[in-house]
Amino acid sequence: MIQRQIDAGDDGRFLVQVAAPADAIQGQERSFELGLAATFSALALALIGSTALAVRFGLRPLRVLREGVAAIRRGEAEHIAGQFPQDVAPLAAEVNQLIDANREIVERARTQVGNLAHALKTPLSVLMNEADSGSPSLKDKVREQTEIMRQQVTFYLDRARAAARARTFGAATEVKPVVEGLVRTYEKLHGDRALTFDVEMQPGLKFRGEAQDLTDLIGNLLDNAGKWAREKVSIHAARAAAPEDKDVGRFLVAEIDDDGPGLDKSARAAAIERGKRLDESRPGSGLGLSIVVELASIYGGSLQLDESPLGGLRAILRLPCA
């Protein structure tokens, strides 16, 4: 029995009592409990089933991606093929790009080894001919040809190292400290000539690559400008800002100017050839500008020679920007 007292105000108070057989009420309670348990059991089974289906079919693209990587490792495929969902497709694309980058590094290494072997053939042939002929100038010829061989070995080793470093992910170098350090070095080097270096840098400029490579790139250009400048060398660096350039913000442009004699259009192309020296009276191996061209191309950049507003030569170096 259940009772409740109800206060009706002026009409008085009432005691309401409701009675029923206990077994009927308990039966209804058990029925409700069984129904609730069955409902939650069905819901649990549904959740387990849906989770299993989601894991099986939702993660299927990852299994396909894993199988694709395994196929590449076994040599059965060159790239990960297939259609992937929008969330997984970028990962597959990045893996393919990484594979292409590694393959390119290996191919470049093979090319460098072949080029080095070809470059050493001529000095070795000269040495063998001199040795067979018993020439009295053999000593000088050996020194001359071994120096050529040393330059070639250094050149190709530097290119191979640069190619490997250029693929280093996440590398970023502040441009200003590197340029300022190089300028201090060349100011001391040319201190007897009172050569001045003007530097203008965009704040926060970063090169997407290794500091050593940026030093080699800028250093070779400053070295060349310092050799030919009469009184002044100017360095300006900023992000690419041409409106027609689709890669604005992704590249930096460094301009190195000197007030030297400059070069005409035909000589500019010859100046960047490997080992080409337009004036034998100046020290050097003739590899400086060609090294800049090779190293810049590895990073996806470029070197262009033009007429400088100072009257000499302008070197325009384009490199990826971080």
ZAROPA-508874 format. One record per residue (C-alpha): residue in three letters; x, y, z. Coordinates in steps of 0.5 Angstrom, whole numbers, padded with zeros to 4 digits. Layout:
<nodes>
<node doti="ALA" east="X" north="Y" up="Z"/>
...
</nodes>
This chain:
<nodes>
<node doti="MET" east="0000" north="0000" up="0000"/>
<node doti="ILE" east="0002" north="0007" up="-0002"/>
<node doti="GLN" east="-0001" north="0013" up="0002"/>
<node doti="ARG" east="0000" north="0021" up="0001"/>
<node doti="GLN" east="-0003" north="0026" up="0005"/>
<node doti="ILE" east="-0005" north="0032" up="0001"/>
<node doti="ASP" east="-0007" north="0039" up="0004"/>
<node doti="ALA" east="-0013" north="0042" up="0001"/>
<node doti="GLY" east="-0013" north="0049" up="0004"/>
<node doti="ASP" east="-0019" north="0051" up="0007"/>
<node doti="ASP" east="-0022" north="0044" up="0005"/>
<node doti="GLY" east="-0018" north="0041" up="0010"/>
<node doti="ARG" east="-0013" north="0035" up="0009"/>
<node doti="PHE" east="-0014" north="0029" up="0006"/>
<node doti="LEU" east="-0010" north="0022" up="0006"/>
<node doti="VAL" east="-0010" north="0018" up="0000"/>
<node doti="GLN" east="-0008" north="0011" up="0000"/>
<node doti="VAL" east="-0007" north="0006" up="-0006"/>
<node doti="ALA" east="-0007" north="-0001" up="-0005"/>
<node doti="ALA" east="-0005" north="-0007" up="-0010"/>
<node doti="PRO" east="-0003" north="-0014" up="-0009"/>
<node doti="ALA" east="0005" north="-0014" up="-0008"/>
<node doti="ASP" east="0006" north="-0020" up="-0013"/>
<node doti="ALA" east="0003" north="-0016" up="-0019"/>
<node doti="ILE" east="0008" north="-0010" up="-0017"/>
<node doti="GLN" east="0014" north="-0014" up="-0016"/>
<node doti="GLY" east="0012" north="-0017" up="-0023"/>
<node doti="GLN" east="0012" north="-0011" up="-0026"/>
<node doti="GLU" east="0019" north="-0009" up="-0023"/>
<node doti="ARG" east="0022" north="-0015" up="-0026"/>
<node doti="SER" east="0019" north="-0014" up="-0033"/>
<node doti="PHE" east="0022" north="-0007" up="-0033"/>
<node doti="GLU" east="0029" north="-0009" up="-0030"/>
<node doti="LEU" east="0029" north="-0015" up="-0036"/>
<node doti="GLY" east="0027" north="-0010" up="-0041"/>
<node doti="LEU" east="0032" north="-0005" up="-0039"/>
<node doti="ALA" east="0037" north="-0010" up="-0039"/>
<node doti="ALA" east="0036" north="-0013" up="-0046"/>
<node doti="THR" east="0036" north="-0006" up="-0048"/>
<node doti="PHE" east="0043" north="-0004" up="-0046"/>
<node doti="SER" east="0045" north="-0011" up="-0048"/>
<node doti="ALA" east="0043" north="-0010" up="-0055"/>
<node doti="LEU" east="0046" north="-0003" up="-0055"/>
<node doti="ALA" east="0053" north="-0006" up="-0053"/>
<node doti="LEU" east="0052" north="-0011" up="-0058"/>
<node doti="ALA" east="0051" north="-0005" up="-0063"/>
<node doti="LEU" east="0057" north="-0001" up="-0061"/>
<node doti="ILE" east="0061" north="-0007" up="-0061"/>
<node doti="GLY" east="0059" north="-0009" up="-0068"/>
<node doti="SER" east="0060" north="-0002" up="-0070"/>
<node doti="THR" east="0067" north="-0001" up="-0067"/>
<node doti="ALA" east="0069" north="-0007" up="-0070"/>
<node doti="LEU" east="0066" north="-0005" up="-0077"/>
<node doti="ALA" east="0070" north="0002" up="-0076"/>
<node doti="VAL" east="0076" north="-0001" up="-0075"/>
<node doti="ARG" east="0076" north="-0006" up="-0080"/>
<node doti="PHE" east="0074" north="-0001" up="-0086"/>
<node doti="GLY" east="0076" north="0005" up="-0083"/>
<node doti="LEU" east="0083" north="0003" up="-0082"/>
<node doti="ARG" east="0083" north="-0001" up="-0089"/>
<node doti="PRO" east="0087" north="0005" up="-0092"/>
<node doti="LEU" east="0092" north="0005" up="-0087"/>
<node doti="ARG" east="0093" north="-0003" up="-0088"/>
<node doti="VAL" east="0093" north="-0001" up="-0096"/>
<node doti="LEU" east="0099" north="0004" up="-0095"/>
<node doti="ARG" east="0103" north="-0001" up="-0090"/>
<node doti="GLU" east="0102" north="-0006" up="-0096"/>
<node doti="GLY" east="0104" north="-0001" up="-0101"/>
<node doti="VAL" east="0111" north="0001" up="-0097"/>
<node doti="ALA" east="0112" north="-0007" up="-0096"/>
<node doti="ALA" east="0112" north="-0008" up="-0104"/>
<node doti="ILE" east="0116" north="-0002" up="-0105"/>
<node doti="ARG" east="0121" north="-0005" up="-0100"/>
<node doti="ARG" east="0121" north="-0012" up="-0103"/>
<node doti="GLY" east="0122" north="-0008" up="-0110"/>
<node doti="GLU" east="0115" north="-0010" up="-0113"/>
<node doti="ALA" east="0113" north="-0003" up="-0114"/>
<node doti="GLU" east="0116" north="0004" up="-0114"/>
<node doti="HIS" east="0111" north="0008" up="-0111"/>
<node doti="ILE" east="0104" north="0007" up="-0107"/>
<node doti="ALA" east="0099" north="0007" up="-0112"/>
<node doti="GLY" east="0091" north="0007" up="-0111"/>
<node doti="GLN" east="0086" north="0011" up="-0108"/>
<node doti="PHE" east="0086" north="0014" up="-0101"/>
<node doti="PRO" east="0081" north="0018" up="-0097"/>
<node doti="GLN" east="0082" north="0025" up="-0096"/>
<node doti="ASP" east="0085" north="0024" up="-0089"/>
<node doti="VAL" east="0090" north="0019" up="-0092"/>
<node doti="ALA" east="0092" north="0021" up="-0099"/>
<node doti="PRO" east="0097" north="0027" up="-0096"/>
<node doti="LEU" east="0100" north="0022" up="-0093"/>
<node doti="ALA" east="0101" north="0017" up="-0099"/>
<node doti="ALA" east="0103" north="0023" up="-0103"/>
<node doti="GLU" east="0109" north="0025" up="-0098"/>
<node doti="VAL" east="0111" north="0018" up="-0098"/>
<node doti="ASN" east="0112" north="0018" up="-0105"/>
<node doti="GLN" east="0115" north="0024" up="-0105"/>
<node doti="LEU" east="0120" north="0022" up="-0100"/>
<node doti="ILE" east="0122" north="0016" up="-0104"/>
<node doti="ASP" east="0123" north="0020" up="-0110"/>
<node doti="ALA" east="0128" north="0024" up="-0106"/>
<node doti="ASN" east="0132" north="0018" up="-0104"/>
<node doti="ARG" east="0132" north="0015" up="-0111"/>
<node doti="GLU" east="0134" north="0022" up="-0113"/>
<node doti="ILE" east="0140" north="0022" up="-0108"/>
<node doti="VAL" east="0142" north="0016" up="-0110"/>
<node doti="GLU" east="0142" north="0017" up="-0118"/>
<node doti="ARG" east="0146" north="0024" up="-0116"/>
<node doti="ALA" east="0151" north="0020" up="-0112"/>
<node doti="ARG" east="0152" north="0015" up="-0118"/>
<node doti="THR" east="0152" north="0021" up="-0123"/>
<node doti="GLN" east="0157" north="0024" up="-0119"/>
<node doti="VAL" east="0162" north="0018" up="-0118"/>
<node doti="GLY" east="0161" north="0017" up="-0126"/>
<node doti="ASN" east="0163" north="0025" up="-0127"/>
<node doti="LEU" east="0169" north="0024" up="-0122"/>
<node doti="ALA" east="0172" north="0018" up="-0126"/>
<node doti="HIS" east="0171" north="0021" up="-0132"/>
<node doti="ALA" east="0174" north="0028" up="-0130"/>
<node doti="LEU" east="0180" north="0024" up="-0127"/>
<node doti="LYS" east="0182" north="0020" up="-0133"/>
<node doti="THR" east="0185" north="0026" up="-0137"/>
<node doti="PRO" east="0190" north="0027" up="-0131"/>
<node doti="LEU" east="0192" north="0020" up="-0131"/>
<node doti="SER" east="0193" north="0019" up="-0138"/>
<node doti="VAL" east="0197" north="0025" up="-0138"/>
<node doti="LEU" east="0201" north="0023" up="-0132"/>
<node doti="MET" east="0202" north="0016" up="-0136"/>
<node doti="ASN" east="0204" north="0019" up="-0142"/>
<node doti="GLU" east="0209" north="0023" up="-0139"/>
<node doti="ALA" east="0212" north="0017" up="-0135"/>
<node doti="ASP" east="0213" north="0013" up="-0141"/>
<node doti="SER" east="0216" north="0018" up="-0145"/>
<node doti="GLY" east="0221" north="0020" up="-0139"/>
<node doti="SER" east="0220" north="0027" up="-0140"/>
<node doti="PRO" east="0225" north="0032" up="-0136"/>
<node doti="SER" east="0219" north="0036" up="-0133"/>
<node doti="LEU" east="0215" north="0030" up="-0130"/>
<node doti="LYS" east="0216" north="0033" up="-0123"/>
<node doti="ASP" east="0212" north="0039" up="-0125"/>
<node doti="LYS" east="0207" north="0035" up="-0129"/>
<node doti="VAL" east="0206" north="0031" up="-0124"/>
<node doti="ARG" east="0205" north="0037" up="-0119"/>
<node doti="GLU" east="0200" north="0040" up="-0124"/>
<node doti="GLN" east="0196" north="0034" up="-0126"/>
<node doti="THR" east="0195" north="0032" up="-0118"/>
<node doti="GLU" east="0193" north="0039" up="-0117"/>
<node doti="ILE" east="0188" north="0038" up="-0122"/>
<node doti="MET" east="0185" north="0032" up="-0119"/>
<node doti="ARG" east="0185" north="0034" up="-0112"/>
<node doti="GLN" east="0181" north="0040" up="-0115"/>
<node doti="GLN" east="0176" north="0035" up="-0118"/>
<node doti="VAL" east="0175" north="0031" up="-0112"/>
<node doti="THR" east="0174" north="0036" up="-0108"/>
<node doti="PHE" east="0169" north="0039" up="-0113"/>
<node doti="TYR" east="0165" north="0033" up="-0113"/>
<node doti="LEU" east="0165" north="0031" up="-0106"/>
<node doti="ASP" east="0162" north="0038" up="-0104"/>
<node doti="ARG" east="0157" north="0037" up="-0109"/>
<node doti="ALA" east="0155" north="0030" up="-0107"/>
<node doti="ARG" east="0155" north="0033" up="-0099"/>
<node doti="ALA" east="0151" north="0039" up="-0102"/>
<node doti="ALA" east="0146" north="0034" up="-0105"/>
<node doti="ALA" east="0145" north="0030" up="-0099"/>
<node doti="ARG" east="0144" north="0036" up="-0094"/>
<node doti="ALA" east="0139" north="0039" up="-0099"/>
<node doti="ARG" east="0134" north="0034" up="-0098"/>
<node doti="THR" east="0135" north="0035" up="-0090"/>
<node doti="PHE" east="0128" north="0036" up="-0088"/>
<node doti="GLY" east="0127" north="0042" up="-0083"/>
<node doti="ALA" east="0133" north="0045" up="-0084"/>
<node doti="ALA" east="0133" north="0053" up="-0084"/>
<node doti="THR" east="0138" north="0058" up="-0083"/>
<node doti="GLU" east="0138" north="0065" up="-0081"/>
<node doti="VAL" east="0141" north="0069" up="-0087"/>
<node doti="LYS" east="0143" north="0075" up="-0084"/>
<node doti="PRO" east="0149" north="0072" up="-0079"/>
<node doti="VAL" east="0152" north="0068" up="-0085"/>
<node doti="VAL" east="0152" north="0074" up="-0089"/>
<node doti="GLU" east="0155" north="0079" up="-0084"/>
<node doti="GLY" east="0160" north="0074" up="-0082"/>
<node doti="LEU" east="0162" north="0073" up="-0089"/>
<node doti="VAL" east="0163" north="0081" up="-0090"/>
<node doti="ARG" east="0167" north="0081" up="-0084"/>
<node doti="THR" east="0172" north="0076" up="-0086"/>
<node doti="TYR" east="0172" north="0079" up="-0093"/>
<node doti="GLU" east="0173" north="0086" up="-0090"/>
<node doti="LYS" east="0179" north="0083" up="-0087"/>
<node doti="LEU" east="0182" north="0080" up="-0093"/>
<node doti="HIS" east="0181" north="0086" up="-0097"/>
<node doti="GLY" east="0183" north="0091" up="-0092"/>
<node doti="ASP" east="0189" north="0093" up="-0096"/>
<node doti="ARG" east="0185" north="0096" up="-0101"/>
<node doti="ALA" east="0180" north="0099" up="-0097"/>
<node doti="LEU" east="0174" north="0096" up="-0100"/>
<node doti="THR" east="0167" north="0097" up="-0097"/>
<node doti="PHE" east="0162" north="0092" up="-0096"/>
<node doti="ASP" east="0154" north="0095" up="-0096"/>
<node doti="VAL" east="0149" north="0090" up="-0093"/>
<node doti="GLU" east="0142" north="0091" up="-0094"/>
<node doti="MET" east="0138" north="0085" up="-0091"/>
<node doti="GLN" east="0130" north="0084" up="-0090"/>
<node doti="PRO" east="0129" north="0082" up="-0082"/>
<node doti="GLY" east="0127" north="0075" up="-0081"/>
<node doti="LEU" east="0130" north="0072" up="-0087"/>
<node doti="LYS" east="0131" north="0065" up="-0087"/>
<node doti="PHE" east="0134" north="0060" up="-0092"/>
<node doti="ARG" east="0131" north="0053" up="-0093"/>
<node doti="GLY" east="0137" north="0049" up="-0092"/>
<node doti="GLU" east="0144" north="0048" up="-0089"/>
<node doti="ALA" east="0148" north="0054" up="-0086"/>
<node doti="GLN" east="0155" north="0051" up="-0089"/>
<node doti="ASP" east="0151" north="0051" up="-0096"/>
<node doti="LEU" east="0149" north="0058" up="-0095"/>
<node doti="THR" east="0156" north="0060" up="-0093"/>
<node doti="ASP" east="0159" north="0057" up="-0099"/>
<node doti="LEU" east="0154" north="0060" up="-0104"/>
<node doti="ILE" east="0154" north="0067" up="-0101"/>
<node doti="GLY" east="0162" north="0066" up="-0100"/>
<node doti="ASN" east="0164" north="0065" up="-0107"/>
<node doti="LEU" east="0160" north="0070" up="-0110"/>
<node doti="LEU" east="0163" north="0075" up="-0105"/>
<node doti="ASP" east="0170" north="0072" up="-0106"/>
<node doti="ASN" east="0169" north="0074" up="-0114"/>
<node doti="ALA" east="0166" north="0081" up="-0113"/>
<node doti="GLY" east="0172" north="0082" up="-0108"/>
<node doti="LYS" east="0177" north="0080" up="-0113"/>
<node doti="TRP" east="0174" north="0085" up="-0118"/>
<node doti="ALA" east="0171" north="0091" up="-0114"/>
<node doti="ARG" east="0175" north="0097" up="-0114"/>
<node doti="GLU" east="0172" north="0101" up="-0108"/>
<node doti="LYS" east="0165" north="0098" up="-0107"/>
<node doti="VAL" east="0161" north="0091" up="-0106"/>
<node doti="SER" east="0154" north="0091" up="-0104"/>
<node doti="ILE" east="0149" north="0086" up="-0102"/>
<node doti="HIS" east="0142" north="0086" up="-0102"/>
<node doti="ALA" east="0137" north="0080" up="-0100"/>
<node doti="ALA" east="0130" north="0080" up="-0099"/>
<node doti="ARG" east="0124" north="0075" up="-0101"/>
<node doti="ALA" east="0122" north="0075" up="-0108"/>
<node doti="ALA" east="0117" north="0080" up="-0109"/>
<node doti="ALA" east="0115" north="0080" up="-0116"/>
<node doti="PRO" east="0107" north="0080" up="-0117"/>
<node doti="GLU" east="0108" north="0075" up="-0123"/>
<node doti="ASP" east="0112" north="0070" up="-0119"/>
<node doti="LYS" east="0107" north="0065" up="-0117"/>
<node doti="ASP" east="0112" north="0063" up="-0111"/>
<node doti="VAL" east="0112" north="0069" up="-0108"/>
<node doti="GLY" east="0114" north="0068" up="-0101"/>
<node doti="ARG" east="0117" north="0061" up="-0102"/>
<node doti="PHE" east="0124" north="0064" up="-0105"/>
<node doti="LEU" east="0129" north="0069" up="-0103"/>
<node doti="VAL" east="0133" north="0073" up="-0108"/>
<node doti="ALA" east="0140" north="0076" up="-0106"/>
<node doti="GLU" east="0144" north="0081" up="-0110"/>
<node doti="ILE" east="0151" north="0082" up="-0110"/>
<node doti="ASP" east="0154" north="0088" up="-0114"/>
<node doti="ASP" east="0161" north="0090" up="-0115"/>
<node doti="ASP" east="0164" north="0097" up="-0118"/>
<node doti="GLY" east="0169" north="0093" up="-0122"/>
<node doti="PRO" east="0170" north="0092" up="-0130"/>
<node doti="GLY" east="0164" north="0088" up="-0131"/>
<node doti="LEU" east="0162" north="0083" up="-0136"/>
<node doti="ASP" east="0159" north="0083" up="-0143"/>
<node doti="LYS" east="0153" north="0078" up="-0144"/>
<node doti="SER" east="0157" north="0073" up="-0148"/>
<node doti="ALA" east="0162" north="0073" up="-0142"/>
<node doti="ARG" east="0157" north="0072" up="-0137"/>
<node doti="ALA" east="0155" north="0065" up="-0140"/>
<node doti="ALA" east="0162" north="0063" up="-0140"/>
<node doti="ALA" east="0164" north="0065" up="-0133"/>
<node doti="ILE" east="0159" north="0060" up="-0130"/>
<node doti="GLU" east="0162" north="0054" up="-0134"/>
<node doti="ARG" east="0166" north="0049" up="-0129"/>
<node doti="GLY" east="0174" north="0051" up="-0129"/>
<node doti="LYS" east="0173" north="0057" up="-0134"/>
<node doti="ARG" east="0177" north="0063" up="-0132"/>
<node doti="LEU" east="0176" north="0069" up="-0136"/>
<node doti="ASP" east="0183" north="0072" up="-0133"/>
<node doti="GLU" east="0189" north="0068" up="-0131"/>
<node doti="SER" east="0192" north="0074" up="-0127"/>
<node doti="ARG" east="0187" north="0073" up="-0122"/>
<node doti="PRO" east="0188" north="0068" up="-0117"/>
<node doti="GLY" east="0183" north="0062" up="-0117"/>
<node doti="SER" east="0181" north="0055" up="-0120"/>
<node doti="GLY" east="0175" north="0058" up="-0124"/>
<node doti="LEU" east="0170" north="0053" up="-0120"/>
<node doti="GLY" east="0167" north="0059" up="-0116"/>
<node doti="LEU" east="0161" north="0061" up="-0120"/>
<node doti="SER" east="0160" north="0054" up="-0123"/>
<node doti="ILE" east="0159" north="0051" up="-0115"/>
<node doti="VAL" east="0154" north="0056" up="-0114"/>
<node doti="VAL" east="0150" north="0054" up="-0120"/>
<node doti="GLU" east="0151" north="0047" up="-0118"/>
<node doti="LEU" east="0149" north="0048" up="-0111"/>
<node doti="ALA" east="0143" north="0053" up="-0112"/>
<node doti="SER" east="0140" north="0048" up="-0117"/>
<node doti="ILE" east="0140" north="0042" up="-0112"/>
<node doti="TYR" east="0136" north="0047" up="-0108"/>
<node doti="GLY" east="0131" north="0049" up="-0113"/>
<node doti="GLY" east="0134" north="0055" up="-0114"/>
<node doti="SER" east="0138" north="0059" up="-0119"/>
<node doti="LEU" east="0144" north="0064" up="-0121"/>
<node doti="GLN" east="0144" north="0069" up="-0126"/>
<node doti="LEU" east="0149" north="0074" up="-0128"/>
<node doti="ASP" east="0147" north="0081" up="-0130"/>
<node doti="GLU" east="0150" north="0089" up="-0131"/>
<node doti="SER" east="0150" north="0092" up="-0124"/>
<node doti="PRO" east="0148" north="0099" up="-0122"/>
<node doti="LEU" east="0155" north="0100" up="-0119"/>
<node doti="GLY" east="0158" north="0099" up="-0126"/>
<node doti="GLY" east="0160" north="0092" up="-0125"/>
<node doti="LEU" east="0157" north="0085" up="-0125"/>
<node doti="ARG" east="0151" north="0083" up="-0121"/>
<node doti="ALA" east="0150" north="0076" up="-0119"/>
<node doti="ILE" east="0143" north="0075" up="-0117"/>
<node doti="LEU" east="0142" north="0069" up="-0113"/>
<node doti="ARG" east="0135" north="0065" up="-0112"/>
<node doti="LEU" east="0134" north="0060" up="-0106"/>
<node doti="PRO" east="0128" north="0057" up="-0103"/>
<node doti="CYS" east="0126" north="0061" up="-0097"/>
<node doti="ALA" east="0124" north="0058" up="-0090"/>
</nodes>
